[in-house]
């Protein structure tokens, strides 16, 4: 088997090691070459990166209680013995994370990952309609960068931005993670087809992080707004989705209570997540 001709099954065997950069250089290159051509595999890889980053960002390393560790290891053993599922096959068999993840959060994360559906195909990632949340987010990001979309207000503190949206009657709780390295926060409130939407801009030196927020139920129902099937499934199951389609920017979606958020930036995903997962 030539390294440059990996298929989906072969690629999936190596995904967790590719995420951790534990593969030989030629095999790592072969995996990445396959990911460039295969959107479902690329999305699984991106989701694993996202899950790992969230764990490392949100949880401190500490000794795992014996009963929790035993439950997690037992779950891993059962999954390894069962017929493999697409996402899980590349993620679960190696338990190197188990000692580093403490308490109930570890079990909850594993339960989420074990129940991610495995029936997605290329069409499930497509988003071409004008009302698609990802399309609108990327287009708005371009307008912000070009100066065509200008903030209605600029503030140094996120609570001021929250107050701005409250005054304008936004019917969902706008989520604004605090970023101590942010030069300023910008905000715009408007409507699309009669539905209110919020736009938040983070200015961080030369970087712009744009966040588009709408009512989650409106988006997931596919009425005023739409989402690709892969995004809906991932958001329902995990609360997060990273879009694999864009070459010149990164797109991360997540939900907070009744709010759907979509962040777009040319920043790499690690830096984006460092901002988005801050309370």
N, C-alpha and C positions, 0 to 999 in steps of 0.2 A: 504494500500500500504506500503510495507516494504521499508525502506530507501535504502536498498542495491540493489533494483531491478528497478531503474528508467529507463524508456525508453527514446528515443530521444526527444519526445515532452515534457515530464516531465522535462528532463534535461534542455531543451532550455528555459523553463519558468524561470529558476533560474540562467541562465548564467551571467547576468549582476551583480547579487548579489554575485555570486561566484567570479567574477573578483574583486569586491570591498570588499570581505571577510565579507559580511553582513549576511551570512546565519548561522543558528544554526550549531554547530559542526557536528551533525549527518547528516544533510542535505548536508553540504559542503563535507563531506566524501563520501556521496552517489553520488554527482555530479562528484567528482574527480574519483571515482571508475568507473563510466560510461565512462568518458573521456579516461581512460586507455584502454578500450575495443573498443571504437568507434572513428575511425579516422576522419570522417567528423565533428562530434561534437567537437573533440579535436582541429581541425583546426579552427573552428569558435571561440572557446574559446581563442586560441592563437592569432587570429586576433584581437579580442576585447582587449586583453591585450596590443597588439602592438599599436592599435589605441589610447588607453588611455595613454600609455607611450609617444607616439609622441605628443599628445595634451599637456600633462603636461610638456614635455621637451621644446617644441617650443613656447608655448603661455603663456604669463603672465596673471595672474588673474586681471581682471578689470571689471568695470561695462559695461554691454552690452547695446548698444544703444537701445532705446525703439522699434524702427522700426525693427531692426535686431532680437531682442528677440521675437517680435510679429510674425515675419515671421517664425522663428524656431519653436515656440510653435504651430503655425498653421500647419506646416509641420508634427510635431509630432502627432497632433490630427488627421490629415488626415490619417497618416500611421496606427495609432492605430485603426481607424474605418474600414480600408481596410482589406481584407483577409491577414492573416499574411504570411510573407515570412521567410524562414528558418533562415537566418542570423539576420534579423531585429527583429524578435520576441523576442529575448532575450536581445536586445541592446537598442532599442529606447523607449519603453513605460515609463521608468523612466527618467525624465528630470533633474536629479540632476546636470548634467554637464552644463546645459544651462547658469546659471548665471556666471559661471566661464570662459566661452569661449567668447572672444570678436571678434566683427567685421565680415568681410567677410569670414575669415578662418573658423568660426563656420559653416556657411551656406555651404561652399564648402565641409567640412568634412562630414556633414550630407548628402549632395547630393551623395557623393561617397559611403557612407555606404548604402544608400537607393537603390543603383543600383547594388550592388554586386549580381551576379547570384546565384540561389539557386538550381541548378540541378546537384550538384556534388555527386559522390558516391565513394566507396573505391578505385576503379580502377583509378580514376582521380588523386589520390595522389601517385600512384606507380611510382618509377623511378629506373629502372634496367639496362638501356642501358649504354654502356661504355662512350658515348658522352653526357650523362645527366649532366647538369651543377651542380646539387646538389651532384650527385655521385662524380664527379671530385673534387668538393670543399672539400668534407669530406675526400676523399682519399689523396688529397694534404695536408690537415691539419695534417693527420697522418704522412705523410712524413716529414713535417716541424718539428713536435714534436719529431720524431725519429732521426732527423738530416740528413736524406737522401736527403731532399731538403734544400739546403743552400742558403741564400740570396747572390746575385751577388754583392750587395753593401749594406752598412748600413749607415744611416744618422740620425742626431738628429732633422732635420727639414723636414717637408713634401714637401716644395717647391724644395728641392734638389732631392727628390724621383721623383717628377713630371718631373724635368729636365732630370733625368735618362731615363724615359720612352719616353720623346720627342726625345731624341738623338737616340733612337732605333726604331723610326718610328711607334710607336703605332698609329693605325688609329682611335682611339676614345679618348675622354678626360678622362684620368684616374682620378678617384675621391679618394682623400685622406683626410678625415676629420682630423683636427688637434686635437691631444690628449696631453694636457699639462702634463699628468701623465705618458706618454709613455717614457720608457728608451731609445728606439731607434726604427727606422723604417727600415725594410729590404725590398728589392725589387728583383724580378726576372722577366725577359722578355723572352718569348719563343713562339713557335707556336704549334698549334694542327691541323693536317690535312691542313697545309698551312695557317691557320688563326691565327693572332697574339692574344696573351693573356697576361694579367698582373697579377702578384702575389705580394701582399703586406703583410708584417708581422709586427704586432705591438707587441713589447715586453714590458709588463707592470708588473714588479716584477716577480712573479712566473707564471703569466698568459701569454698565447699566443693568439692573435687574428689574424686569417688568413683571408684575403679578396682576392677573385678570381674575376677578371673583364674581360669581353669580350664585343664585340659590341652587343648592345641590339637587333638590327634587325636580326643579324645572329642567335641569340639564340631563339627569339620569332618565327622566320620563321620555326625553326626545321630542318635546313639543316645540317650545320656542327655540331651544338650543339642542344640538345633537353631539354625540360622541361616537367614535368607532367602537365596535363591539368589544375589541380587546381592552380598550380603556374602561368601558363600563364594567366588564367582568373583574378587572384588576382592582378598580376602585371599590367595588362592592365587597370583594374578598379581603383586600389588604388595606384599603384606604389610600393607596399610592399607585401611580403609573408614570413610567418614563417613556416618552415617545421616541421611537428609533429612526424616524424618517428624515430628520433635518441634518444637513451637512454643515451649515454655517452657524448653528445655535443649538442649545440644549433646551429641552422642554420637559418639565416635571409637573405632574398633576397630583393633588392630594385633597382630601376632604377633612374639614373641621366642623363637627356637628352638622348644621344645616347648610354649610358653605362649601362650594367647590372652588378650588384655587388652581390656577395654571400659571406657572412661572416660566419665563423665557429669558435667556441671557446667552452671551458668548462666553461667559465664565464656565469653567469646567464643573462637572456635577458635584465634585467634592466641595468646592467652594460654595456652590449654590445651596447644597444641603446644610452646610455649616450655618448659613443664614436662616434657611427655612425651618430648621428643627430647633431653633433657639426660642425659648419662652421669654 
